[in-house]
Amino acid sequence: MKILGIDFGLKKVGLASADSEIKIAMPGDIIYYSEKKELIDKIKKIIIEKEISKVIIGLPLSFDFQETEMSGKVRKFGQSLAEEISLPIDFQNEMFSSKQVEGMEFDLKRKTKTRKPKQFHDVDNQSATLILESYLAEKL
């Protein structure tokens, strides 16, 4: 089964994909958007191209694992996406995913003594990768 991971943001969305048999997530595209319909159309196209069977969306929770204002926006996005696709959608706690990527970026910069490495230029697809890996480790 091929799975799409989504790190939802209000201006851009990071994507990652994985095969549930291999259980390794790979970073994908970053989608910049201005309208929800535009975003959903782009995601639908990717779902078809990659033959996705399931979607995992990162859900931001507070430090005490309570839903936040952003959690509500993510759930609303998930509901809108669910109305457009006929695939199962699950939510995965994404607490610290962006911070983990930023920490990896800091460690890599210290080791290489260079500017921001290209693979960490945008944390969104790296965050989507961590969200999806977390899901694969916990649920499959």
LUMZA-118716 format. One record per atom (N, C-alpha, C, O, CB): residue in one letter; residue number from 1; x negated, z, y negated; atom name. Coordinates in steps of 0.2 Angstrom, whole numbers, plus 5000, padded with zeros to 4 digits. Last residue first. Glycine has a CB too. Layout:
! residues N
type:seq:x:z:y:atom
a:NUM:X:Z:Y:CA
...
//
This chain:
! residues 140
type:seq:x:z:y:atom
l:140:4991:5059:4998:N
l:140:4990:5054:5003:CA
l:140:4985:5057:5008:C
l:140:4984:5053:5013:O
l:140:4988:5047:5001:CB
k:139:4991:5068:4988:N
k:139:4997:5066:4991:CA
k:139:4996:5062:4997:C
k:139:5001:5062:5001:O
k:139:5002:5063:4986:CB
e:138:4978:5072:4983:N
e:138:4983:5077:4984:CA
e:138:4989:5075:4988:C
e:138:4991:5079:4993:O
e:138:4986:5079:4977:CB
a:137:4971:5060:4982:N
a:137:4968:5066:4985:CA
a:137:4973:5071:4987:C
a:137:4973:5074:4992:O
a:137:4963:5069:4981:CB
l:136:4979:5052:4975:N
l:136:4977:5050:4981:CA
l:136:4974:5056:4985:C
l:136:4976:5057:4991:O
l:136:4972:5044:4981:CB
y:135:4980:5059:4962:N
y:135:4986:5058:4966:CA
y:135:4984:5056:4974:C
y:135:4987:5059:4978:O
y:135:4990:5052:4963:CB
s:134:4966:5058:4958:N
s:134:4969:5064:4960:CA
s:134:4975:5064:4964:C
s:134:4977:5068:4968:O
s:134:4971:5068:4953:CB
e:133:4965:5044:4957:N
e:133:4961:5047:4962:CA
e:133:4964:5054:4964:C
e:133:4964:5056:4969:O
e:133:4954:5048:4960:CB
l:132:4974:5043:4946:N
l:132:4976:5040:4952:CA
l:132:4972:5043:4958:C
l:132:4974:5044:4963:O
l:132:4975:5032:4952:CB
i:131:4967:5050:4936:N
i:131:4974:5052:4938:CA
i:131:4976:5049:4945:C
i:131:4979:5053:4949:O
i:131:4979:5049:4932:CB
l:130:4955:5042:4936:N
l:130:4955:5049:4938:CA
l:130:4962:5052:4940:C
l:130:4963:5055:4945:O
l:130:4952:5054:4932:CB
t:129:4960:5030:4931:N
t:129:4957:5030:4937:CA
t:129:4957:5038:4940:C
t:129:4958:5039:4946:O
t:129:4950:5028:4936:CB
a:128:4965:5034:4918:N
a:128:4970:5031:4923:CA
a:128:4967:5032:4930:C
a:128:4970:5033:4935:O
a:128:4972:5024:4922:CB
s:127:4953:5036:4912:N
s:127:4958:5042:4914:CA
s:127:4963:5040:4919:C
s:127:4965:5044:4923:O
s:127:4961:5044:4907:CB
q:126:4948:5023:4912:N
q:126:4944:5028:4916:CA
q:126:4949:5034:4917:C
q:126:4949:5037:4923:O
q:126:4938:5031:4912:CB
n:125:4957:5018:4903:N
n:125:4957:5015:4910:CA
n:125:4953:5020:4915:C
n:125:4954:5021:4921:O
n:125:4954:5008:4910:CB
d:124:4954:5026:4892:N
d:124:4961:5026:4895:CA
d:124:4961:5023:4902:C
d:124:4964:5026:4906:O
d:124:4965:5021:4890:CB
v:123:4942:5027:4885:N
v:123:4943:5032:4890:CA
v:123:4950:5030:4894:C
v:123:4951:5033:4900:O
v:123:4943:5039:4888:CB
d:122:4932:5013:4881:N
d:122:4939:5016:4880:CA
d:122:4940:5021:4886:C
d:122:4938:5019:4892:O
d:122:4944:5011:4880:CB
h:121:4918:5014:4884:N
h:121:4921:5012:4878:CA
h:121:4928:5014:4876:C
h:121:4929:5017:4871:O
h:121:4920:5004:4877:CB
f:120:4913:5016:4896:N
f:120:4916:5022:4893:CA
f:120:4919:5020:4886:C
f:120:4921:5025:4882:O
f:120:4912:5028:4893:CB
q:119:4905:5005:4899:N
q:119:4911:5007:4904:CA
q:119:4915:5012:4901:C
q:119:4920:5014:4904:O
q:119:4908:5009:4910:CB
k:118:4896:5004:4889:N
k:118:4901:5000:4889:CA
k:118:4907:5002:4893:C
k:118:4913:5002:4891:O
k:118:4899:4993:4891:CB
p:117:4890:5020:4882:N
p:117:4890:5015:4887:CA
p:117:4896:5011:4887:C
p:117:4902:5013:4886:O
p:117:4888:5018:4894:CB
k:116:4886:5024:4866:N
k:116:4891:5024:4871:CA
k:116:4891:5018:4876:C
k:116:4891:5013:4874:O
k:116:4898:5024:4867:CB
r:115:4868:5023:4865:N
r:115:4874:5023:4862:CA
r:115:4879:5023:4868:C
r:115:4878:5023:4874:O
r:115:4876:5018:4857:CB
t:114:4856:5032:4875:N
t:114:4858:5026:4872:CA
t:114:4865:5027:4869:C
t:114:4868:5033:4869:O
t:114:4859:5020:4877:CB
k:113:4850:5041:4884:N
k:113:4848:5040:4877:CA
k:113:4850:5034:4874:C
k:113:4846:5032:4869:O
k:113:4840:5041:4877:CB
t:112:4854:5043:4897:N
t:112:4851:5036:4896:CA
t:112:4849:5036:4888:C
t:112:4845:5031:4887:O
t:112:4857:5031:4897:CB
k:111:4858:5056:4897:N
k:111:4853:5054:4902:CA
k:111:4850:5047:4900:C
k:111:4844:5046:4902:O
k:111:4857:5053:4909:CB
r:110:4867:5057:4887:N
r:110:4861:5061:4887:CA
r:110:4856:5059:4892:C
r:110:4850:5059:4890:O
r:110:4863:5069:4889:CB
k:109:4877:5048:4891:N
k:109:4873:5046:4885:CA
k:109:4867:5051:4885:C
k:109:4861:5048:4883:O
k:109:4877:5048:4879:CB
l:108:4882:5054:4902:N
l:108:4878:5048:4903:CA
l:108:4874:5046:4897:C
l:108:4869:5044:4898:O
l:108:4883:5043:4905:CB
d:107:4887:5066:4897:N
d:107:4882:5067:4901:CA
d:107:4878:5060:4902:C
d:107:4872:5060:4902:O
d:107:4885:5069:4908:CB
f:106:4897:5059:4889:N
f:106:4892:5063:4886:CA
f:106:4886:5064:4890:C
f:106:4881:5063:4888:O
f:106:4895:5070:4884:CB
e:105:4905:5054:4899:N
e:105:4902:5049:4894:CA
e:105:4896:5053:4891:C
e:105:4891:5050:4889:O
e:105:4907:5047:4889:CB
m:104:4910:5065:4905:N
m:104:4905:5060:4909:CA
m:104:4902:5056:4904:C
m:104:4896:5054:4905:O
m:104:4910:5056:4914:CB
g:103:4918:5070:4895:N
g:103:4912:5074:4897:CA
g:103:4907:5069:4901:C
g:103:4901:5070:4900:O
g:103:4914:5079:4901:CB
e:102:4927:5060:4894:N
e:102:4923:5061:4888:CA
e:102:4917:5065:4890:C
e:102:4911:5064:4888:O
e:102:4927:5064:4883:CB
v:101:4933:5062:4907:N
v:101:4930:5055:4905:CA
v:101:4925:5056:4899:C
v:101:4919:5054:4899:O
v:101:4935:5050:4904:CB
q:100:4938:5074:4905:N
q:100:4933:5073:4910:CA
q:100:4930:5067:4909:C
q:100:4923:5067:4909:O
q:100:4937:5073:4917:CB
k:99:4947:5072:4894:N
k:99:4942:5076:4893:CA
k:99:4936:5075:4898:C
k:99:4930:5076:4897:O
k:99:4944:5084:4893:CB
s:98:4957:5064:4901:N
s:98:4953:5061:4896:CA
s:98:4947:5065:4894:C
s:98:4941:5063:4893:O
s:98:4957:5060:4889:CB
s:97:4961:5074:4911:N
s:97:4958:5068:4913:CA
s:97:4954:5064:4907:C
s:97:4949:5062:4909:O
s:97:4964:5063:4915:CB
f:96:4967:5086:4907:N
f:96:4960:5086:4907:CA
f:96:4957:5079:4909:C
f:96:4951:5078:4909:O
f:96:4957:5091:4911:CB
m:95:4981:5083:4916:N
m:95:4978:5088:4912:CA
m:95:4970:5087:4913:C
m:95:4967:5087:4918:O
m:95:4980:5095:4914:CB
e:94:4990:5075:4923:N
e:94:4984:5072:4920:CA
e:94:4980:5077:4916:C
e:94:4975:5075:4912:O
e:94:4986:5066:4916:CB
n:93:5000:5076:4937:N
n:93:4997:5080:4931:CA
n:93:4991:5077:4929:C
n:93:4986:5076:4933:O
n:93:4996:5087:4934:CB
q:92:5010:5062:4940:N
q:92:5004:5066:4942:CA
q:92:5001:5070:4936:C
q:92:5000:5067:4931:O
q:92:4998:5061:4945:CB
f:91:5025:5055:4945:N
f:91:5021:5057:4940:CA
f:91:5015:5062:4943:C
f:91:5017:5066:4948:O
f:91:5025:5061:4935:CB
d:90:5030:5039:4953:N
d:90:5029:5047:4953:CA
d:90:5024:5048:4947:C
d:90:5021:5044:4944:O
d:90:5025:5048:4960:CB
i:89:5041:5027:4957:N
i:89:5037:5029:4952:CA
i:89:5036:5037:4953:C
i:89:5041:5040:4953:O
i:89:5040:5028:4945:CB
p:88:5045:5013:4968:N
p:88:5044:5020:4967:CA
p:88:5039:5022:4961:C
p:88:5034:5019:4961:O
p:88:5043:5024:4973:CB
l:87:5052:4998:4961:N
l:87:5046:5002:4964:CA
l:87:5047:5009:4963:C
l:87:5049:5011:4958:O
l:87:5039:4999:4962:CB
s:86:5058:4988:4953:N
s:86:5061:4991:4959:CA
s:86:5056:4994:4964:C
s:86:5056:4993:4970:O
s:86:5066:4986:4963:CB
i:85:5058:4989:4935:N
i:85:5055:4987:4942:CA
i:85:5059:4991:4947:C
i:85:5062:4996:4946:O
i:85:5047:4989:4941:CB
e:84:5066:4993:4925:N
e:84:5064:4986:4925:CA
e:84:5060:4984:4931:C
e:84:5060:4978:4933:O
e:84:5059:4985:4919:CB
e:83:5068:5006:4926:N
e:83:5074:5002:4925:CA
e:83:5072:4994:4925:C
e:83:5077:4990:4927:O
e:83:5078:5003:4918:CB
a:82:5056:5011:4926:N
a:82:5060:5011:4932:CA
a:82:5066:5007:4932:C
a:82:5068:5004:4937:O
a:82:5062:5018:4934:CB
l:81:5052:5010:4912:N
l:81:5049:5006:4917:CA
l:81:5053:5005:4924:C
l:81:5054:5000:4927:O
l:81:5042:5009:4919:CB
s:80:5061:5020:4907:N
s:80:5061:5013:4905:CA
s:80:5058:5008:4910:C
s:80:5061:5003:4911:O
s:80:5058:5012:4898:CB
q:79:5055:5031:4914:N
q:79:5062:5029:4915:CA
q:79:5063:5022:4913:C
q:79:5067:5018:4917:O
q:79:5067:5034:4911:CB
g:78:5042:5031:4909:N
g:78:5043:5030:4916:CA
g:78:5050:5028:4917:C
g:78:5051:5024:4922:O
g:78:5042:5037:4919:CB
f:77:5046:5034:4895:N
f:77:5043:5028:4897:CA
f:77:5044:5026:4904:C
f:77:5045:5021:4906:O
f:77:5035:5028:4895:CB
k:76:5051:5047:4897:N
k:76:5055:5042:4895:CA
k:76:5052:5035:4896:C
k:76:5056:5030:4898:O
k:76:5056:5043:4887:CB
r:75:5039:5053:4902:N
r:75:5045:5053:4906:CA
r:75:5050:5048:4904:C
r:75:5052:5044:4908:O
r:75:5048:5060:4907:CB
v:74:5032:5053:4890:N
v:74:5029:5049:4896:CA
v:74:5035:5048:4901:C
v:74:5036:5043:4904:O
v:74:5024:5053:4899:CB
k:73:5039:5060:4881:N
k:73:5038:5053:4880:CA
k:73:5036:5049:4886:C
k:73:5038:5044:4887:O
k:73:5033:5053:4874:CB
g:72:5038:5073:4888:N
g:72:5045:5070:4887:CA
g:72:5044:5062:4885:C
g:72:5048:5058:4888:O
g:72:5049:5073:4881:CB
s:71:5025:5075:4886:N
s:71:5027:5074:4893:CA
s:71:5034:5071:4893:C
s:71:5036:5067:4897:O
s:71:5028:5081:4896:CB
m:70:5024:5077:4872:N
m:70:5021:5071:4875:CA
m:70:5024:5070:4882:C
m:70:5025:5064:4884:O
m:70:5013:5071:4875:CB
e:69:5029:5090:4872:N
e:69:5032:5084:4868:CA
e:69:5030:5078:4871:C
e:69:5034:5073:4872:O
e:69:5031:5085:4861:CB
t:68:5026:5096:4889:N
t:68:5025:5096:4882:CA
t:68:5030:5090:4878:C
t:68:5033:5087:4882:O
t:68:5018:5095:4880:CB
e:67:5029:5107:4903:N
e:67:5030:5101:4899:CA
e:67:5029:5101:4892:C
e:67:5031:5106:4889:O
e:67:5036:5097:4901:CB
q:66:5017:5119:4909:N
q:66:5023:5117:4906:CA
q:66:5023:5110:4903:C
q:66:5018:5108:4900:O
q:66:5025:5123:4901:CB
f:65:5004:5124:4913:N
f:65:5008:5119:4917:CA
f:65:5015:5118:4915:C
f:65:5019:5116:4919:O
f:65:5008:5121:4924:CB
d:64:4998:5130:4903:N
d:64:5001:5135:4908:CA
d:64:5006:5130:4912:C
d:64:5011:5133:4915:O
d:64:5005:5140:4904:CB
f:63:4992:5120:4896:N
f:63:4988:5124:4900:CA
f:63:4991:5129:4905:C
f:63:4988:5131:4910:O
f:63:4983:5129:4895:CB
s:62:5004:5107:4898:N
s:62:5001:5112:4894:CA
s:62:4996:5116:4899:C
s:62:4996:5115:4905:O
s:62:5006:5117:4890:CB
l:61:5003:5090:4904:N
l:61:5006:5097:4904:CA
l:61:5001:5101:4900:C
l:61:4996:5100:4899:O
l:61:5006:5099:4911:CB
p:60:5006:5073:4905:N
p:60:5002:5078:4902:CA
p:60:5006:5085:4902:C
p:60:5011:5085:4899:O
p:60:5000:5076:4894:CB
l:59:5005:5063:4919:N
l:59:5010:5067:4915:CA
l:59:5006:5073:4912:C
l:59:5003:5077:4915:O
l:59:5015:5070:4920:CB
g:58:5002:5046:4923:N
g:58:4999:5053:4922:CA
g:58:5004:5057:4917:C
g:58:5007:5054:4912:O
g:58:4993:5052:4918:CB
i:57:5011:5038:4936:N
i:57:5010:5039:4929:CA
i:57:5007:5046:4927:C
i:57:5010:5051:4930:O
i:57:5017:5038:4925:CB
i:56:5010:5026:4948:N
i:56:5009:5034:4947:CA
i:56:5007:5034:4939:C
i:56:5003:5030:4937:O
i:56:5003:5036:4951:CB
v:55:5020:5016:4958:N
v:55:5017:5017:4952:CA
v:55:5016:5024:4951:C
v:55:5021:5028:4952:O
v:55:5021:5014:4946:CB
k:54:5018:5004:4972:N
k:54:5020:5011:4969:CA
k:54:5017:5012:4963:C
k:54:5011:5009:4962:O
k:54:5018:5016:4974:CB
s:53:5015:4992:4976:N
s:53:5020:4994:4979:CA
s:53:5023:5001:4976:C
s:53:5028:5003:4978:O
s:53:5018:4995:4986:CB
i:52:5008:4976:4968:N
i:52:5009:4984:4968:CA
i:52:5015:4986:4972:C
i:52:5020:4983:4971:O
i:52:5009:4986:4961:CB
e:51:5002:4964:4967:N
e:51:5006:4965:4973:CA
e:51:5007:4973:4974:C
e:51:5006:4976:4979:O
e:51:5004:4962:4979:CB
k:50:4996:4959:4956:N
k:50:4992:4964:4961:CA
k:50:4996:4966:4967:C
k:50:4993:4970:4971:O
k:50:4989:4970:4957:CB
e:49:5006:4952:4950:N
e:49:4999:4949:4951:CA
e:49:4995:4953:4957:C
e:49:4992:4950:4961:O
e:49:4995:4948:4945:CB
i:48:5016:4961:4948:N
i:48:5017:4955:4952:CA
i:48:5010:4953:4955:C
i:48:5009:4951:4961:O
i:48:5021:4950:4949:CB
i:47:5010:4971:4940:N
i:47:5013:4973:4946:CA
i:47:5014:4967:4951:C
i:47:5012:4967:4957:O
i:47:5020:4976:4945:CB
i:46:5007:4963:4929:N
i:46:5001:4965:4933:CA
i:46:5004:4968:4940:C
i:46:5001:4966:4945:O
i:46:4998:4971:4929:CB
k:45:5020:4960:4924:N
k:45:5016:4955:4926:CA
k:45:5010:4957:4931:C
k:45:5009:4954:4936:O
k:45:5013:4951:4920:CB
k:44:5024:4974:4921:N
k:44:5028:4970:4926:CA
k:44:5023:4964:4929:C
k:44:5023:4963:4935:O
k:44:5034:4967:4924:CB
i:43:5015:4976:4910:N
i:43:5014:4980:4916:CA
i:43:5018:4976:4922:C
i:43:5015:4976:4928:O
i:43:5017:4987:4915:CB
k:42:5021:4967:4901:N
k:42:5014:4966:4903:CA
k:42:5012:4970:4910:C
k:42:5009:4967:4914:O
k:42:5009:4969:4898:CB
d:41:5033:4972:4899:N
d:41:5033:4965:4902:CA
d:41:5025:4964:4904:C
d:41:5025:4961:4910:O
d:41:5034:4960:4896:CB
i:40:5030:4985:4894:N
i:40:5034:4984:4901:CA
i:40:5033:4977:4903:C
i:40:5032:4977:4909:O
i:40:5041:4986:4900:CB
l:39:5025:4981:4881:N
l:39:5021:4985:4886:CA
l:39:5024:4984:4893:C
l:39:5020:4983:4898:O
l:39:5021:4992:4884:CB
e:38:5036:4974:4875:N
e:38:5030:4971:4876:CA
e:38:5025:4974:4882:C
e:38:5023:4971:4886:O
e:38:5026:4970:4870:CB
k:37:5045:4985:4875:N
k:37:5046:4979:4879:CA
k:37:5040:4975:4880:C
k:37:5039:4973:4886:O
k:37:5052:4975:4875:CB
k:36:5038:4994:4865:N
k:36:5039:4996:4872:CA
k:36:5041:4990:4877:C
k:36:5038:4990:4882:O
k:36:5045:5001:4873:CB
e:35:5027:4987:4854:N
e:35:5033:4988:4856:CA
e:35:5034:4989:4864:C
e:35:5030:4987:4868:O
e:35:5038:4982:4855:CB
s:34:5013:4986:4853:N
s:34:5017:4988:4847:CA
s:34:5024:4990:4849:C
s:34:5027:4993:4845:O
s:34:5016:4983:4841:CB
y:33:4998:4989:4863:N
y:33:5005:4986:4862:CA
y:33:5008:4989:4856:C
y:33:5005:4994:4853:O
y:33:5009:4988:4868:CB
y:32:4985:4986:4874:N
y:32:4987:4988:4867:CA
y:32:4994:4985:4866:C
y:32:4995:4979:4868:O
y:32:4981:4985:4862:CB
i:31:4980:4991:4890:N
i:31:4985:4987:4886:CA
i:31:4986:4990:4879:C
i:31:4988:4996:4879:O
i:31:4991:4986:4890:CB
i:30:4966:4989:4899:N
i:30:4969:4993:4894:CA
i:30:4974:4988:4890:C
i:30:4972:4983:4888:O
i:30:4963:4996:4889:CB
d:29:4964:4986:4917:N
d:29:4965:4984:4910:CA
d:29:4967:4990:4906:C
d:29:4969:4995:4908:O
d:29:4970:4978:4910:CB
g:28:4956:4997:4928:N
g:28:4959:4991:4927:CA
g:28:4959:4990:4919:C
g:28:4955:4991:4916:O
g:28:4966:4991:4930:CB
p:27:4945:5006:4939:N
p:27:4948:5005:4933:CA
p:27:4951:4998:4932:C
p:27:4948:4993:4935:O
p:27:4943:5007:4927:CB
m:26:4951:5010:4956:N
m:26:4946:5006:4952:CA
m:26:4949:5005:4945:C
m:26:4955:5004:4944:O
m:26:4945:4999:4955:CB
a:25:4951:5023:4968:N
a:25:4954:5020:4963:CA
a:25:4949:5016:4958:C
a:25:4943:5018:4958:O
a:25:4957:5025:4958:CB
i:24:4952:5024:4985:N
i:24:4947:5023:4980:CA
i:24:4950:5020:4974:C
i:24:4952:5014:4975:O
i:24:4940:5020:4982:CB
k:23:4959:5023:4998:N
k:23:4959:5029:4993:CA
k:23:4953:5029:4988:C
k:23:4951:5035:4986:O
k:23:4958:5035:4998:CB
i:22:4961:5014:5007:N
i:22:4954:5015:5006:CA
i:22:4953:5022:5001:C
i:22:4948:5025:5002:O
i:22:4951:5009:5002:CB
e:21:4975:5015:5008:N
e:21:4971:5015:5014:CA
e:21:4964:5017:5013:C
e:21:4961:5021:5017:O
e:21:4971:5009:5018:CB
s:20:4980:5012:4996:N
s:20:4981:5019:4999:CA
s:20:4977:5020:5005:C
s:20:4975:5026:5007:O
s:20:4988:5020:5000:CB
d:19:4970:5005:4984:N
d:19:4974:5004:4990:CA
d:19:4974:5010:4994:C
d:19:4969:5014:4994:O
d:19:4970:4998:4994:CB
a:18:4973:5005:4966:N
a:18:4970:5008:4972:CA
a:18:4974:5005:4978:C
a:18:4980:5004:4977:O
a:18:4969:5016:4972:CB
s:17:4970:5004:4948:N
s:17:4973:5002:4954:CA
s:17:4969:5005:4960:C
s:17:4963:5006:4960:O
s:17:4974:4995:4955:CB
a:16:4974:5008:4931:N
a:16:4969:5008:4937:CA
a:16:4973:5006:4943:C
a:16:4979:5007:4943:O
a:16:4966:5015:4938:CB
l:15:4975:5007:4914:N
l:15:4978:5006:4920:CA
l:15:4972:5006:4925:C
l:15:4966:5005:4924:O
l:15:4981:4999:4921:CB
g:14:4980:5014:4898:N
g:14:4975:5013:4903:CA
g:14:4978:5012:4910:C
g:14:4983:5015:4912:O
g:14:4970:5018:4903:CB
v:13:4988:5009:4883:N
v:13:4989:5012:4890:CA
v:13:4983:5009:4895:C
v:13:4981:5004:4895:O
v:13:4996:5009:4893:CB
k:12:4991:5013:4866:N
k:12:4988:5009:4871:CA
k:12:4988:5013:4878:C
k:12:4990:5019:4878:O
k:12:4980:5008:4870:CB
k:11:4999:5020:4858:N
k:11:4997:5014:4856:CA
k:11:4993:5009:4861:C
k:11:4993:5003:4860:O
k:11:4992:5015:4850:CB
l:10:5003:5031:4865:N
l:10:5008:5028:4861:CA
l:10:5006:5022:4858:C
l:10:5010:5018:4855:O
l:10:5009:5033:4855:CB
g:9:4999:5030:4883:N
g:9:4998:5032:4876:CA
g:9:5002:5029:4871:C
g:9:5006:5024:4873:O
g:9:4990:5031:4874:CB
f:8:4997:5034:4900:N
f:8:5001:5031:4895:CA
f:8:4999:5034:4888:C
f:8:4998:5040:4888:O
f:8:5009:5033:4896:CB
d:7:4989:5028:4913:N
d:7:4988:5033:4908:CA
d:7:4991:5031:4901:C
d:7:4989:5027:4898:O
d:7:4980:5034:4906:CB
i:6:4994:5024:4929:N
i:6:4995:5022:4922:CA
i:6:4993:5029:4918:C
i:6:4996:5034:4919:O
i:6:5002:5020:4920:CB
g:5:4990:5015:4944:N
g:5:4990:5021:4940:CA
g:5:4990:5020:4932:C
g:5:4987:5015:4930:O
g:5:4983:5025:4941:CB
l:4:4997:5007:4957:N
l:4:4995:5006:4950:CA
l:4:4995:5013:4947:C
l:4:5000:5017:4947:O
l:4:4999:5001:4946:CB
i:3:4993:5004:4974:N
i:3:4996:5008:4969:CA
i:3:4993:5007:4962:C
i:3:4987:5006:4962:O
i:3:4995:5016:4971:CB
k:2:4997:4996:4989:N
k:2:4993:4995:4983:CA
k:2:4997:4999:4978:C
k:2:5003:4999:4977:O
k:2:4992:4988:4981:CB
m:1:4996:5000:5006:N
m:1:5000:5000:5000:CA
m:1:4996:5000:4994:C
m:1:4991:5004:4993:O
m:1:5005:5006:5000:CB
//
